[in-house]
Amino acid sequence: MFVSREKRDAVLAALKEAGIPSMIYYPKPMHRQSAFSTLDSVHESYPVSDMLCDCIPSLPMHPYLNVGDVEQVCDAVCTAISGG
C-alpha cells in the first residue's frame, strides 16, 4: 500500500475508472477505533491523525505489480491530481 494526500476523491475516481482497485484503508484514526476505547488517550485530540484519515487513499503496491501496472497507477493518479 502506498498513500497520497492529494485530491483523494479525484484519485479514487480516476483509479476506479481505470479499473485499478483502491480504497480507504484507514477511515478512522487509531485513537477513535473501538479496540482502543478503554485507553485514556482516546478522548484526546490528535488533529494530524484526524486530518490524514480524511484525505489519504491507499494505492495498490505489492510485489506482483509489473512495470505496466505501476505506469497505469501513476498515470491515473497524475491525471487526477492535474485535473485532466
Backbone bond lengths (Angstrom), bond angles and torsions (degrees), N, CA, C in turn:
res aa  C-N    CA-C-N  psi(-1)  N-CA   C-N-CA  omega(-1)  CA-C   N-CA-C  phi
1 M - - - 1.440 - - 1.509 108.97 -
2 F 1.299 116.42 139.30 1.454 123.31 175.30 1.511 105.90 -132.37
3 V 1.310 117.26 147.55 1.458 119.75 -176.94 1.515 112.13 -121.20
4 S 1.300 115.19 156.28 1.456 123.57 177.26 1.517 108.00 -137.35
5 R 1.332 117.99 140.15 1.459 120.74 179.80 1.520 112.15 -96.01
6 E 1.294 119.13 0.35 1.454 122.39 -174.51 1.525 112.57 -90.88
7 K 1.300 117.78 122.71 1.468 124.10 169.33 1.528 113.42 44.90
8 R 1.316 116.21 61.76 1.462 121.22 -173.88 1.523 113.53 -52.43
9 D 1.325 117.83 -49.58 1.468 119.71 -176.19 1.522 111.53 -63.75
10 A 1.317 116.56 -40.19 1.466 120.28 178.89 1.526 110.92 -67.05
11 V 1.320 117.12 -39.82 1.464 121.18 178.96 1.529 110.18 -64.89
12 L 1.324 117.46 -46.49 1.468 120.46 179.41 1.528 111.34 -61.98
13 A 1.325 116.83 -40.37 1.470 120.57 179.23 1.526 110.96 -65.56
14 A 1.334 116.98 -42.56 1.466 120.47 -179.89 1.522 111.11 -65.69
15 L 1.320 116.67 -40.21 1.463 119.69 177.99 1.526 110.82 -65.27
16 K 1.316 116.67 -42.18 1.471 120.37 179.02 1.525 110.51 -62.74
17 E 1.321 115.96 -44.34 1.470 120.31 179.76 1.526 111.08 -61.30
18 A 1.332 116.91 -33.16 1.461 121.51 179.66 1.534 112.18 -85.24
19 G 1.341 116.85 0.87 1.457 120.31 179.66 1.520 113.83 75.87
20 I 1.330 116.13 24.31 1.460 121.56 -178.34 1.527 108.84 -102.35
21 P 1.320 118.11 121.11 1.466 119.82 -179.26 1.531 111.23 -68.63
22 S 1.301 115.43 135.64 1.461 122.48 176.03 1.520 107.34 -158.00
23 M 1.310 116.25 165.23 1.458 119.43 179.77 1.520 109.56 -165.71
24 I 1.304 114.81 179.60 1.451 120.85 173.74 1.525 105.92 -102.08
25 Y 1.322 116.91 107.37 1.461 120.60 -177.13 1.516 112.66 -78.16
26 Y 1.312 116.24 -26.28 1.464 120.15 -175.32 1.521 110.92 -124.85
27 P 1.337 118.01 75.87 1.463 120.01 -179.20 1.532 112.48 -70.98
28 K 1.337 116.33 -22.92 1.467 121.49 178.09 1.518 108.54 -127.82
29 P 1.330 117.05 138.41 1.467 118.13 175.39 1.532 110.47 -67.18
30 M 1.293 116.29 159.63 1.468 121.58 -176.66 1.522 112.44 -53.58
31 H 1.318 117.34 -42.22 1.468 119.37 -174.99 1.525 112.99 -68.99
32 R 1.341 118.01 -10.83 1.462 121.53 178.13 1.533 112.96 -104.79
33 Q 1.322 117.76 1.62 1.460 121.22 -179.86 1.527 110.43 -84.71
34 S 1.305 115.21 147.75 1.465 120.25 -174.29 1.522 113.26 -61.01
35 A 1.317 118.53 -28.21 1.463 120.70 179.68 1.528 111.95 -62.10
36 F 1.322 116.30 -22.22 1.462 120.62 -178.14 1.528 112.62 -107.91
37 S 1.316 117.65 11.68 1.459 121.47 -173.61 1.528 113.99 -65.30
38 T 1.302 117.42 -19.14 1.466 119.59 -179.94 1.524 113.44 -87.25
39 L 1.298 117.57 -7.66 1.459 120.89 -179.70 1.525 110.84 -81.02
40 D 1.298 116.37 144.40 1.464 121.19 178.49 1.523 111.89 -61.72
41 S 1.324 116.96 -33.66 1.465 120.76 -175.03 1.526 113.26 -72.85
42 V 1.332 117.97 -9.18 1.463 120.59 -177.63 1.527 111.84 -62.78
43 H 1.318 117.66 -24.94 1.462 120.88 -178.66 1.527 112.37 -93.50
44 E 1.324 116.81 -1.87 1.456 120.13 178.62 1.521 109.81 -80.34
45 S 1.305 114.82 163.36 1.458 120.98 -179.90 1.531 109.96 -93.93
46 Y 1.315 115.74 130.16 1.458 122.49 175.64 1.531 106.71 -128.67
47 P 1.325 116.79 78.62 1.464 120.40 -171.88 1.526 114.78 -61.22
48 V 1.315 117.96 -33.13 1.466 119.19 -179.94 1.532 109.68 -68.99
49 S 1.324 116.96 -44.16 1.468 120.03 177.27 1.519 111.43 -61.07
50 D 1.327 116.65 -43.33 1.464 120.22 178.26 1.524 111.25 -61.46
51 M 1.326 116.54 -45.17 1.467 121.36 -178.86 1.529 110.98 -63.49
52 L 1.322 116.97 -44.01 1.459 119.78 -178.11 1.525 111.90 -65.05
53 C 1.302 117.36 -37.64 1.466 119.92 178.01 1.526 111.94 -67.19
54 D 1.310 116.48 -23.50 1.462 120.51 179.27 1.526 113.11 -85.02
55 C 1.339 118.45 -10.75 1.468 117.73 -173.74 1.524 115.20 -131.45
56 I 1.310 119.51 -2.40 1.466 119.62 -173.93 1.526 112.43 -104.20
57 P 1.344 116.46 120.74 1.464 119.58 168.18 1.530 108.06 -92.74
58 S 1.280 117.85 161.63 1.463 121.26 175.10 1.520 108.60 -105.96
59 L 1.306 115.10 128.84 1.455 121.49 -178.68 1.525 109.58 -98.50
60 P 1.333 117.29 151.91 1.460 119.97 178.93 1.535 110.94 -62.64
61 M 1.313 115.45 132.23 1.460 120.75 175.64 1.517 107.13 -158.59
62 H 1.310 116.07 109.97 1.457 121.11 179.72 1.517 108.71 -156.90
63 P 1.303 118.40 166.74 1.469 120.82 -173.67 1.530 114.45 -68.54
64 Y 1.320 118.03 -9.19 1.461 120.33 -177.47 1.522 112.99 -95.47
65 L 1.324 117.25 -0.77 1.459 119.74 176.48 1.524 108.79 -71.42
66 N 1.315 116.34 133.18 1.456 118.70 174.19 1.533 108.50 -98.83
67 V 1.296 117.08 177.12 1.460 121.31 -176.47 1.530 110.85 -59.39
68 G 1.305 117.68 -40.13 1.460 121.22 178.56 1.520 112.03 -62.83
69 D 1.340 116.66 -40.30 1.468 121.00 177.24 1.523 110.92 -62.47
70 V 1.315 115.83 -45.37 1.468 120.77 -179.74 1.526 110.16 -62.09
71 E 1.318 116.42 -43.31 1.467 119.81 178.85 1.523 111.32 -63.66
72 Q 1.318 117.14 -38.35 1.466 120.81 179.01 1.532 110.67 -64.92
73 V 1.328 117.40 -43.08 1.468 121.18 177.10 1.532 109.54 -63.01
74 C 1.312 116.92 -47.81 1.471 121.21 -179.40 1.520 111.31 -60.29
75 D 1.319 117.02 -43.46 1.466 120.33 179.62 1.526 111.11 -62.47
76 A 1.318 117.19 -43.72 1.468 120.42 179.76 1.521 111.36 -64.07
77 V 1.331 116.49 -43.15 1.479 119.85 179.89 1.522 110.19 -66.58
78 C 1.313 117.80 -45.11 1.471 120.72 179.84 1.521 111.36 -61.75
79 T 1.314 116.97 -40.83 1.473 120.69 177.07 1.527 110.86 -61.49
80 A 1.316 116.01 -44.74 1.469 120.18 -179.28 1.525 111.59 -64.73
81 I 1.308 116.68 -43.06 1.462 120.45 -176.95 1.525 111.50 -70.31
82 S 1.336 115.83 -36.99 1.465 118.87 -179.07 1.521 112.56 -78.92
83 G 1.341 116.06 -10.59 1.452 120.19 178.37 1.518 114.25 82.99
84 G 1.310 116.84 13.09 1.443 116.87 -177.53 1.450 113.65 -134.00
